[in-house]
Amino acid sequence: MSLYSTNGDNQVVIGNLPATQLAKNYGTPLQVYDVDSIRQQIRAFKNEFTKKNISGTVSYASKALSIKAIYQIIEEENAHADVVSGGELATAIAAGFPAHNLSFHGNNKSRFELDYAIKNGIGMVIVDNFHELDLLDQVLKVNNAHVNILIRVTPGISAHTHEYIQTGQADSKFGFDIHSGQADHALQIALANKRINVLGIHAHIGSQIFDTQGFELESQKLIHLLSNWEEKYDFTAQILNIGGGFGIKYTNGDDPLKPEAILGDVLDHIQHEYDLLQKSVPSIWIEPGRAIVGPAGYSLYTIGSRKDVPGLQPYLTVDGGMGDNLRPALYQAEYAAVLAENPNASNYETVHLAGKYCESGDILIDHLKLPQTKPGDTIVILATGAYGYSMASNYNRNPRPAVVFVENGEAKMVVKRETFADLIQNDLDY
Ligand SMILES: Cc1ncc(COP(=O)(O)O)c(C=O)c1O
């Protein structure tokens, strides 16, 4: 499967619009999304639940891209979303996303954030630790309110992934440990609280997972725990949330199973486990972020300066970098990129594709094969839709790029490019 499409003029197209035209109309650096790809991935996940006849919910992990427009697409597709901060929650609410379809994650939610979530009628809070149970109790009392929760646990599964982005192992800052009995204790506290309605359990084992094994081990552990909870505390879960982490293809070296194929196999496995227990399967929730927006996103840059040193790989620099895509500098994430015109011309040289930020580590792609380029050419980095714009910063006081959504051959700007005035709007004179 190719990571990009071209038209008859041999130009890279995004949702049928040439990347060069988008770059010309909106300027670069530019983040572009193919909305149809987002919709198709949500539908593909949902379709697996239907095929397997298992009740399920797709809850988009909006940390992957949290802007008003994405919440609106998610809502149009009748999916849920999860947020991990008051800011993400405020963005979803400003987008008109129904709060009752939102779940609130985070390992250190503040009193203010919990209060804001409760006042806005959050669908559920995914409780992470004892401090939070305590805060939540206080906030619920002050608001005379009730809330649905899931209990987040760490099942001690190490999914096959990059070590910096694993969260499922027992030595994790997230969730209640199962082995030591903390998860049981959390359930007991929650069940004893009349304002809290425990709907079930949650775990997330990591990111960029390419196969089913980790999810299968995870679900086995969670089902076992739930079975214990039923016996010990007469608690029956309505929801089993297995988290996100479905991997995507970033480069031709990646060979993940399709996210929906992973889900299908995991659902079979869950069904089998419940059949053995002679119990019915609760509602299964998943929280994909990357799989929904990652492949749909493209970063467009203009090539500028070039540094050639005899005997060394040249540096080709673009007008963006770690400020709009931190992943390569943060955890050596790898991407593929092509020129917007004639992307399949033969490769003449291998370059470092560098960013413009004042860090030697600001290299977007370390070894990129490209045809000869000239300043002003548009280059497209592929599959940048997840954790790119959402991690963007104003480092070096560079404005963050505009975001454009393309659908049915039409482009729409959904986030404006920041201006210099935006950069200093909160600065005060001394
Ligand atoms: C709790 C939780 N759910 C879902 C996700 C989404 O993961 P991904 O974007 O890899 O699907 C994350 C990512 O860190 C997470 O921490």
The ligand as a Tripos MOL2 file, in Angstrom:
@<TRIPOS>MOLECULE
LIG
   16    16     1     0     0
SMALL
NO_CHARGES

@<TRIPOS>ATOM
      1 C1         -5.1560    6.0470   27.5750 C.3       1 LIG1
      2 C2         -4.8380    6.2020   26.1440 C.ar      1 LIG1
      3 N1         -5.7570    5.8620   25.2310 N.ar      1 LIG1
      4 C3         -5.5220    5.9950   23.9140 C.ar      1 LIG1
      5 C4         -4.3270    6.4810   23.4440 C.ar      1 LIG1
      6 C5         -4.1320    6.6150   21.9700 C.3       1 LIG1
      7 O1         -3.0890    5.8820   21.4900 O.3       1 LIG1
      8 P1         -2.8680    5.7810   19.9210 P.3       1 LIG1
      9 O2         -2.8990    7.1630   19.3760 O.co2     1 LIG1
     10 O3         -1.5540    5.1390   19.7740 O.co2     1 LIG1
     11 O4         -4.0120    4.9630   19.3890 O.co2     1 LIG1
     12 C6         -3.3220    6.8310   24.3550 C.ar      1 LIG1
     13 C7         -2.0380    7.3500   23.8730 C.2       1 LIG1
     14 O5         -1.1160    7.6300   24.5540 O.2       1 LIG1
     15 C8         -3.5940    6.7010   25.7380 C.ar      1 LIG1
     16 O6         -2.6720    7.0390   26.6530 O.3       1 LIG1
@<TRIPOS>BOND
     1     1     2 1
     2     2     3 ar
     3     2    15 ar
     4     3     4 ar
     5     4     5 ar
     6     5     6 1
     7     5    12 ar
     8     6     7 1
     9     7     8 1
    10     8     9 2
    11     8    10 1
    12     8    11 1
    13    12    13 1
    14    12    15 ar
    15    13    14 2
    16    15    16 1
@<TRIPOS>SUBSTRUCTURE
     1 LIG1         1 GROUP 0 **** ****
